[in-house]
C-alpha cells in the first residue's frame, strides 16, 4: 500500500512530465461541465438597500450583516468577497425569498 508521501511524489513526477511535454504521463480527470454562477463584478450595495427602502441598520439586521461592514461597503472602504456578492445579488433579485429562507 502506498503512503501519502509516495502518492504525493508520484503525482509531482506526473505533473513534471506533463509540464515537460508528455501529456500522457499524467492522469487527467474528466471534469463535468458545471453551471457557473454569473454575479456582476460590481454590486452597488447602497442601491440594493435603497431599492428595498431600508435604512442601513434595518438592512444589516434583516439580512444578518454587520452594520459597520455594510457602511464600509457603501463608502467604498471595503469590497464584499465573492460569496457575499452572491448573497447580495440574491437579495437584489428576490429579497422576499431570501428573507423567507432565513426566517423559516
HELIX and SHEET records of a PDB file:
HELIX    1   1 UNK A    4  UNK A   19  1                                  16    
HELIX    2   2 UNK A   23  UNK A   25  5                                   3    
HELIX    3   3 UNK A   45  UNK A   51  1                                   7    
HELIX    4   4 UNK A   56  UNK A   63  1                                   8    
HELIX    5   5 UNK A   67  UNK A   74  1                                   8    
HELIX    6   6 UNK A   82  UNK A  103  1                                  22    
END                                                                             
